[in-house]
Amino acid sequence: MRQLKIYIDQYPDKVPLEALRYLTAECNYGGRVTDGNDRTLIETLLKDYYTDRIFSEDYKFSPSGIYFAPPHGE
């Protein structure tokens, strides 16, 4: 969470989502994941969460619509 907050605060105009995906997939989890297929899976899953589409109110993480990012606010 701290990494995400730092990047959001440091880049208020355009969050560097590609850098965040890399940090999360490679730096945070990369050392724990030893299977190449698992690493590919993590990278693929993160593309659904660290995406510009998340800023759209109608973007959902799943087809069911149950999972979504909370609206912007305090």
C-alpha positions in Angstrom: 0.0 0.0 0.0 2.9 2.4 0.8 4.4 1.9 -2.7 1.0 2.6 -4.3 0.5 5.7 -2.2 4.0 7.0 -3.0 3.4 6.6 -6.7 0.0 8.2 -6.7 1.2 11.1 -4.6 4.4 11.5 -6.7 2.6 11.4 -10.1 -0.8 13.0 -9.6 -1.4 13.7 -13.3 -0.7 10.2 -14.6 -0.1 7.2 -12.3 2.7 5.0 -13.8 0.7 1.8 -13.9 3.3 -0.1 -15.8 5.9 0.7 -13.1 3.5 -0.4 -10.4 2.8 -3.7 -12.2 6.5 -4.3 -12.4 7.1 -3.5 -8.8 4.3 -5.7 -7.7 5.0 -8.7 -10.0 8.8 -8.7 -10.0 9.9 -6.9 -6.8 7.2 -7.9 -4.3 6.4 -11.3 -5.6 9.1 -12.2 -8.1 11.5 -13.5 -5.5 8.8 -15.9 -4.1 7.6 -17.2 -7.4 9.9 -19.7 -9.0 7.7 -21.2 -11.7 7.7 -19.3 -15.0 4.0 -20.0 -15.6 3.1 -18.6 -12.1 5.1 -15.5 -12.9 3.2 -15.0 -16.2 -0.1 -15.6 -14.3 0.7 -12.8 -11.8 1.6 -10.4 -14.5 -1.6 -11.2 -16.4 -3.8 -10.8 -13.3 -2.2 -7.5 -12.4 -3.2 -6.1 -15.8 -6.8 -6.3 -14.7 -6.1 -4.3 -11.6 -3.3 -1.8 -12.6 -5.0 -0.4 -15.7 -6.3 3.0 -16.8 -9.7 1.5 -17.1 -9.9 1.4 -13.3 -10.6 5.2 -13.3 -13.9 4.6 -15.1 -16.8 4.2 -12.8 -18.3 1.3 -14.8 -15.1 -0.8 -14.7 -15.4 -4.1 -12.8 -12.8 -6.6 -11.9 -15.1 -9.5 -12.8 -17.9 -10.2 -15.3 -20.3 -10.6 -12.4 -19.7 -6.9 -11.4 -19.4 -7.9 -7.7 -15.7 -6.8 -7.5 -14.9 -3.2 -8.3 -12.7 -0.4 -7.1 -14.3 2.0 -4.6 -15.3 5.4 -6.0 -12.8 8.2 -5.6 -13.1 10.1 -2.4 -11.8 10.4 1.2 
